[in-house]
Amino acid sequence: MSEVPRRFSPLRRAPRSTRLALYLLGPLLWVAALILVSLLVREQDAVETGLLVAAVAFVVAVVLLLPQRLLRLRREREHASSR
């Protein structure tokens, strides 16, 4: 009977102050980005501009985070096989 490998867990969690700052700064950066884009584009269609910014940010996030996820999964498999 094979044993189910443990999931990867970080050695230590990020400090509470860092996590709190990220949770607060994230939405504020989105608002600032929406305001900046609407000022640069000089349109009254802030909703459409906001959706465009969100779509571009999503694509960039997927492109940047997918390789990191794949690397983490590979390291989890390597760690599980070395046990």
Helices and strands as residue ranges (DSSP letters): H 16-41, H 46-81
